[in-house]
Amino acid sequence: MGMGSPLRRRLLLSLALLLLATACAAAAAKPRLSTNYYRHSCPRAERIVADVIAAKQRANPSTAAGTLRLFFHDCFVGGCDASVLVSPLSSPSTAPERAADINLSLPGDAFDAVARAKAALEAACPGVVSCADALALAARDLVAALGGPRFAVALGRRDSARSDARDVEVNLPRTNMSARAMARLFARKGLSPREMVALAGAHTVGFSHCAEFAHRIYGYRGAPGEAHDPRLNPEFARALQRSCAGYKDDPTVSIFNDVVTPRVFDEAYYKNLPRGLGLLASDAALWEYPPTRVFAERYAANRTAFFEDFAAAMQRLGAVGVKTGRQGVVRRRCDALD
């Protein structure tokens, strides 16, 4: 027995080392995102997307805000896999994510921007660059085009082979959510309150339809007539009431989230919050909740801090639930499940 113990220990050690080596090999074999993923297969991929997106933004300046929102809605439902891009027309048996009520207001120019980028990529490198990567690059480039930070985008995402509207409701924040509820939702995606507040800064170039905040400016909490949310600046509330007067007849009426510098990516969104100029209830909530207010205050006072945290948060968002290797596909068309 005594003679066997050293041998047994050596055998156990050898087995442990073998298992460790196997685990390391498996981890190394699993495809990962990389900033030079297309270095050999499509070396001009980033340049191609940048050129197409720049032209689209020049033609329609609202493209940037819409594409940022599109990227967020894609990543929060099943991961960054281009599932939100699938058109209801190409999916007759199952309503895709795009058909969910919260996604009906996603602007057509954002979908068109990604479709154009993908078409150019297919012409240069057929079947190589995923729609998910095209969307991630487009979002990055449009932030920079409006004066925001430019940051590296890790690539190698695969596209989803499914898209289901039933997946949407529980995965996206609503405009009337409390900051605490939003923080819980972001935590499920692996994102911190700090990253949540930084990503909210995308509203500096966004817009919202009147229906999304009508409850704040008409009959607030059951009050009669023109009663508005007291957190809103009174003059701002009255201006919103005038601008949105016919929103029930025309649901496309929209207002800039940042009414001060709506077409510039800056920290004005955060500066607006204590002034009662946060358009959505969820915007105002960030200022009311101490764990998120501390970051909103920091970004309002320091553009560099906002840009650094926004860039880092976008990189983290772009890694949520990604599919790599055989987990996904590379769709030839972004609006269809090949």
Secondary structure, 3 states (H helix, E strand, C coil): CCCHHHHHHHHHHHHHHHHHHHHHHHHHHCCCCECCCCCCCCCCHHHHHHHHHHHHHHHCCCHHHHHHHHHHHHHHCCCCCCHHHCCHHHCCCCCCHHHCHHHCCCCHHHHHHHHHHHHHHHHHCCCCCCHHHHHHHHHHHHHHHCCCCCCCCCECCCECCCCCHHHCCCCCCCCCCCHHHHHHHHHHCCCCHHHHHHHHHHHHHCEEEHHHCHHHHCCHHHCCCCCCCCCCCHHHHHHHHHHCCCCCCCCCCEEECCCCCCCCCCCHHHHHHHHCCCCCHHHHHHHHCHHHHHHHHHHHHCHHHHHHHHHHHHHHHCCCCCCCHHHCECCCCCCCCC
